[in-house]
Amino acid sequence: MDDLQQLEEFVSQIAKPERTIKCISDGIGFEQFATICNLPGAPDDVGQSIKSPVSLLRQAALSEDEQITNIGIILRMLLDNLKSFVTVGQYSWLVRTMIAAKLLKTLPMKVAIVVRKLCDDLEGIDLADCKHSPGVVQSVAKSLIEDVPLKDGNLLQAIKILATANCPILYYTAVALVFVGLDAITHSDKLTASYRVQGMDEFLCHLEICNLKYLQQQRNNLQTIYQLLKLLSLYQNMVILRHVGKSLEDLSEEHKNYAELFHVTNAQIKMFRKWLDNACAIVQTYGKDQEKDYLILADLLQVDIIPLFDDLNPDNDIV
């Protein structure tokens, strides 16, 4: 009997469940990129100039090197014709194609550099009076969600790309996509009705839905918990920490009609912090059966998110 018990203990130590949380994005393939490039919206002359290399990308007989060559041709043609993108529809097409290019898997360095240049040059497109336009934000966000496979890691990567761009419209689009991601978690049975920038009140409403009972129910779906925490972390960095302590007057100067949506109060941060503390207690219960997944979630909470609030001075940093 002692030998049997020792064997059972040994098996229990080596038969730990494999990690189920996927931390990297799936990306997209060359054929998906070709499909996105073929979508309507590009200026007529640009559409004609990339028609041939886009068609070649769909040919199964092409080698990977040949496909990458055609990707490079498409990107350089876009760079050469950026001045042709003058309407909201054309701009949305260009942002969508840029995000798709950033999601391409296994690009060599020389093509990745062209993708980076396209992203940088896109930031410089002058949108005149549309820099703070809710209509433009909704158009860009809608085209991204409906036409690019932005789920899980792909969505997180797209948000990061847009949030770090030196362009107000792309930043607002990133914030809108955070809420698209939260909607997909809290209202998974409904289609997204709008693609708009939302504020702290709406953010806290999502946390209210993702309460202790919800977190307990999701213990067998830890990818959802991971996605939720990553979205919360992105919002914390993009919105809360960026605007904490700023008055409505300061925010109005920076964000115009979005000012109130970016206003953060002490009470709101306390509510978020309380939710995080409760989430830590729930996530801790995952550790017994799913140790590797637990460590990923615990690091997100205890290393990436909560310590950033610990650095804030509640008297001076929060309005």
C-alpha positions as CSV (number, residue, x, y, z in Angstrom):
1,M,0.0,0.0,0.0
2,D,2.9,2.4,0.8
3,D,4.3,1.7,-2.6
4,L,1.0,2.5,-4.3
5,Q,0.7,5.7,-2.4
6,Q,4.2,6.8,-3.4
7,L,3.4,6.0,-7.0
8,E,0.2,8.1,-6.9
9,E,2.1,11.0,-5.4
10,F,4.7,10.7,-8.1
11,V,2.2,10.6,-10.9
12,S,0.3,13.6,-9.4
13,Q,3.6,15.6,-9.5
14,I,4.4,14.9,-13.1
15,A,0.9,15.0,-14.6
16,K,0.2,18.7,-14.1
17,P,-2.2,20.2,-16.6
18,E,-0.6,21.9,-19.5
19,R,-0.9,25.6,-19.8
20,T,-4.1,26.6,-21.6
21,I,-3.6,30.3,-21.8
22,K,-2.3,31.5,-25.2
23,C,-0.2,34.7,-24.7
24,I,0.8,35.4,-28.3
25,S,-1.4,36.5,-31.2
26,D,-2.4,34.2,-34.1
27,G,-1.5,36.8,-36.7
28,I,-2.8,36.5,-40.2
29,G,-1.6,34.7,-43.3
30,F,-0.7,36.0,-46.8
31,E,-4.0,35.0,-48.3
32,Q,-5.9,36.8,-45.6
33,F,-3.8,39.9,-46.2
34,A,-4.6,39.7,-49.9
35,T,-8.4,39.5,-49.1
36,I,-8.1,42.6,-46.9
37,C,-6.2,44.5,-49.6
38,N,-9.0,43.6,-52.1
39,L,-11.7,45.2,-50.0
40,P,-13.3,48.4,-51.4
41,G,-12.1,51.7,-50.1
42,A,-8.7,52.4,-51.7
43,P,-8.3,55.2,-54.2
44,D,-8.9,53.9,-57.8
45,D,-5.3,54.5,-58.9
46,V,-3.9,52.7,-55.8
47,G,-6.3,49.8,-56.2
48,Q,-5.2,49.4,-59.8
49,S,-1.5,49.6,-58.9
50,I,-1.7,46.8,-56.3
51,K,-4.1,44.6,-58.2
52,S,-1.4,42.4,-59.8
53,P,0.7,41.7,-56.6
54,V,-2.5,41.1,-54.6
55,S,-3.7,38.5,-57.1
56,L,-0.3,36.8,-57.0
57,L,-0.6,36.4,-53.3
58,R,-3.6,34.1,-53.8
59,Q,-1.7,31.7,-55.9
60,A,-1.0,28.5,-54.0
61,A,2.0,27.7,-56.2
62,L,3.9,30.7,-55.0
63,S,6.8,30.1,-52.7
64,E,7.0,31.9,-49.4
65,D,9.8,34.1,-50.7
66,E,7.7,35.1,-53.7
67,Q,4.8,35.9,-51.5
68,I,7.0,38.1,-49.3
69,T,8.3,39.9,-52.4
70,N,4.7,40.7,-53.4
71,I,3.9,41.9,-49.9
72,G,6.9,44.3,-50.2
73,I,5.7,45.5,-53.6
74,I,2.2,46.3,-52.2
75,L,3.6,48.1,-49.2
76,R,5.9,50.3,-51.2
77,M,3.1,51.2,-53.6
78,L,1.1,52.4,-50.7
79,L,4.0,54.4,-49.3
80,D,4.4,56.1,-52.7
81,N,0.7,57.0,-52.9
82,L,-0.2,58.2,-49.4
83,K,-1.3,61.6,-50.7
84,S,-4.1,59.8,-52.6
85,F,-5.8,58.9,-49.4
86,V,-8.0,61.9,-48.7
87,T,-11.5,60.7,-47.7
88,V,-12.6,59.0,-44.5
89,G,-13.3,55.8,-46.4
90,Q,-9.9,55.8,-48.0
91,Y,-8.2,56.5,-44.6
92,S,-10.1,53.7,-43.0
93,W,-8.9,51.3,-45.8
94,L,-5.4,52.4,-45.2
95,V,-5.5,51.9,-41.4
96,R,-7.1,48.5,-41.9
97,T,-4.4,47.5,-44.4
98,M,-1.6,48.8,-42.1
99,I,-2.9,46.8,-39.2
100,A,-3.2,43.7,-41.4
101,A,0.4,44.1,-42.5
102,K,1.5,44.4,-38.8
103,L,-0.3,41.2,-38.1
104,L,1.5,39.2,-40.8
105,K,3.5,36.3,-39.5
106,T,7.2,35.7,-40.1
107,L,8.1,38.7,-42.1
108,P,11.9,39.2,-42.8
109,M,13.5,42.3,-41.4
110,K,13.6,44.3,-44.7
111,V,9.8,43.9,-45.1
112,A,9.1,44.6,-41.5
113,I,11.0,47.9,-41.8
114,V,8.7,48.9,-44.7
115,V,5.6,48.0,-42.6
116,R,7.0,50.2,-39.8
117,K,7.6,53.1,-42.2
118,L,4.0,52.7,-43.5
119,C,2.8,53.0,-39.9
120,D,4.9,56.0,-39.2
121,D,4.0,57.8,-42.4
122,L,0.3,57.1,-41.9
123,E,0.5,59.0,-38.6
124,G,1.5,62.1,-40.5
125,I,-1.6,62.2,-42.8
126,D,-3.3,65.5,-42.2
127,L,-6.9,64.9,-41.2
128,A,-7.6,68.7,-40.8
129,D,-10.8,69.1,-38.7
130,C,-11.3,65.3,-38.3
131,K,-8.6,64.7,-35.7
132,H,-11.2,64.4,-32.9
133,S,-14.2,63.3,-35.0
134,P,-16.3,60.5,-33.5
135,G,-17.5,59.7,-37.0
136,V,-14.0,59.0,-38.2
137,V,-13.2,56.9,-35.1
138,Q,-16.3,54.8,-35.6
139,S,-15.6,54.3,-39.3
140,V,-12.0,53.2,-38.7
141,A,-12.9,50.9,-35.7
142,K,-15.8,49.4,-37.6
143,S,-13.7,48.5,-40.7
144,L,-11.0,46.9,-38.4
145,I,-13.4,44.8,-36.4
146,E,-15.6,43.7,-39.4
147,D,-12.8,43.0,-41.9
148,V,-9.7,41.9,-39.9
149,P,-9.7,38.8,-37.7
150,L,-9.3,40.8,-34.5
151,K,-9.9,38.4,-31.7
152,D,-7.9,37.5,-28.6
153,G,-4.2,38.3,-29.2
154,N,-4.8,39.9,-32.6
155,L,-7.1,42.5,-30.9
156,L,-4.6,43.2,-28.2
157,Q,-1.8,43.7,-30.7
158,A,-3.9,46.0,-32.8
159,I,-4.8,48.1,-29.8
160,K,-1.1,48.5,-28.8
161,I,-0.2,49.5,-32.4
162,L,-2.9,52.2,-32.5
163,A,-2.4,53.4,-29.0
164,T,1.3,54.1,-29.5
165,A,0.8,56.0,-32.7
166,N,1.4,59.7,-32.7
167,C,-2.1,60.4,-34.1
168,P,-5.2,61.4,-32.1
169,I,-7.6,59.4,-34.4
170,L,-5.6,56.2,-34.0
171,Y,-5.4,56.7,-30.3
172,Y,-9.2,57.2,-30.0
173,T,-9.7,54.1,-32.2
174,A,-7.5,52.1,-29.8
175,V,-9.7,53.2,-26.8
176,A,-12.8,52.3,-28.8
177,L,-11.4,48.8,-29.5
178,V,-10.7,48.2,-25.8
179,F,-14.5,48.6,-25.3
180,V,-15.2,46.4,-28.2
181,G,-13.1,43.7,-26.5
182,L,-14.8,44.2,-23.2
183,D,-18.2,44.0,-24.9
184,A,-17.2,40.7,-26.5
185,I,-16.5,39.4,-22.9
186,T,-19.4,40.9,-21.0
187,H,-22.0,40.7,-23.8
188,S,-20.8,37.7,-25.8
189,D,-24.3,36.9,-27.1
190,K,-24.7,40.3,-28.7
191,L,-23.2,42.0,-31.7
192,T,-21.3,45.2,-31.1
193,A,-23.8,48.0,-31.8
194,S,-21.4,50.9,-32.0
195,Y,-17.7,51.5,-32.2
196,R,-17.1,54.6,-30.0
197,V,-14.9,55.9,-27.3
198,Q,-16.3,55.4,-23.8
199,G,-15.3,56.6,-20.4
200,M,-14.6,55.4,-16.9
201,D,-18.3,55.0,-16.0
202,E,-18.8,52.5,-18.8
203,F,-15.5,50.9,-17.9
204,L,-16.7,50.3,-14.3
205,C,-20.0,48.9,-15.6
206,H,-18.0,46.2,-17.4
207,L,-16.2,45.4,-14.1
208,E,-19.6,45.2,-12.3
209,I,-20.6,42.5,-14.8
210,C,-17.3,40.7,-14.3
211,N,-18.0,40.3,-10.6
212,L,-16.7,37.7,-8.2
213,K,-19.4,35.2,-9.3
214,Y,-18.5,35.7,-12.9
215,L,-14.8,35.2,-12.2
216,Q,-15.6,32.0,-10.3
217,Q,-17.7,30.7,-13.2
218,Q,-14.8,31.3,-15.7
219,R,-12.3,29.1,-13.8
220,N,-12.4,26.6,-16.7
221,N,-12.1,29.3,-19.3
222,L,-8.9,31.1,-18.3
223,Q,-8.3,32.5,-21.7
224,T,-11.2,34.8,-21.2
225,I,-9.9,35.9,-17.8
226,Y,-6.5,36.5,-19.5
227,Q,-8.1,38.6,-22.2
228,L,-10.1,40.6,-19.7
229,L,-7.0,41.4,-17.6
230,K,-5.0,42.4,-20.6
231,L,-7.7,44.8,-21.8
232,L,-7.9,46.3,-18.3
233,S,-4.1,46.7,-18.3
234,L,-4.2,48.4,-21.6
235,Y,-7.0,50.8,-20.5
236,Q,-5.1,51.5,-17.3
237,N,-2.0,52.6,-19.2
238,M,-3.7,54.3,-22.2
239,V,-6.3,56.3,-20.3
240,I,-6.2,56.2,-16.5
241,L,-2.5,56.7,-15.9
242,R,-2.2,59.1,-18.8
243,H,-4.9,61.4,-17.6
244,V,-5.0,61.0,-13.8
245,G,-4.7,64.4,-12.1
246,K,-5.8,66.4,-15.2
247,S,-8.6,68.9,-14.9
248,L,-11.5,69.0,-17.3
249,E,-10.0,72.2,-18.7
250,D,-6.7,70.5,-19.4
251,L,-8.5,67.5,-21.0
252,S,-10.7,69.8,-23.1
253,E,-7.6,71.4,-24.6
254,E,-6.1,68.0,-25.4
255,H,-9.2,66.0,-26.4
256,K,-11.9,68.5,-27.3
257,N,-15.3,66.8,-27.1
258,Y,-13.8,63.7,-25.6
259,A,-12.7,65.5,-22.4
260,E,-15.3,64.1,-20.0
261,L,-14.7,60.5,-21.2
262,F,-11.0,60.8,-20.1
263,H,-11.7,62.4,-16.8
264,V,-10.7,60.1,-13.9
265,T,-11.7,60.6,-10.3
266,N,-10.3,59.3,-7.1
267,A,-13.5,57.3,-6.4
268,Q,-13.4,55.6,-9.7
269,I,-9.8,54.5,-9.2
270,K,-10.7,53.1,-5.8
271,M,-13.5,51.1,-7.3
272,F,-11.1,49.7,-9.9
273,R,-8.5,48.9,-7.3
274,K,-11.1,47.1,-5.1
275,W,-12.1,45.0,-8.1
276,L,-8.4,44.1,-8.7
277,D,-8.0,43.0,-5.1
278,N,-11.1,40.8,-5.3
279,A,-9.8,39.4,-8.6
280,C,-6.5,38.5,-6.9
281,A,-8.4,36.5,-4.3
282,I,-10.3,34.6,-6.9
283,V,-7.4,34.0,-9.2
284,Q,-5.4,32.6,-6.2
285,T,-7.9,29.7,-6.1
286,Y,-6.9,28.7,-9.6
287,G,-3.4,27.9,-8.5
288,K,-4.1,24.4,-7.1
289,D,-5.3,22.8,-10.3
290,Q,-3.8,25.0,-13.0
291,E,-0.5,26.2,-11.7
292,K,1.1,27.5,-15.0
293,D,-2.1,29.4,-16.0
294,Y,-2.4,30.8,-12.4
295,L,1.2,32.2,-12.6
296,I,0.4,34.0,-15.8
297,L,-2.8,35.6,-14.3
298,A,-1.1,36.3,-11.0
299,D,1.8,38.1,-12.7
300,L,-0.7,40.2,-14.7
301,L,-2.5,41.4,-11.6
302,Q,0.4,41.6,-9.1
303,V,3.2,42.8,-11.4
304,D,1.6,44.6,-14.4
305,I,-1.5,46.2,-13.0
306,I,-1.8,46.7,-9.2
307,P,1.7,48.2,-8.6
308,L,1.1,51.0,-11.0
309,F,-1.7,52.2,-8.7
310,D,0.6,51.8,-5.6
311,D,2.9,54.5,-7.1
312,L,0.1,57.1,-7.2
313,N,-0.2,59.7,-4.5
314,P,-3.9,59.9,-3.7
315,D,-3.7,63.5,-2.6
316,N,-1.7,64.9,-5.4
317,D,-2.0,62.7,-8.4
318,I,-5.8,62.0,-8.5
319,V,-8.4,64.7,-9.1
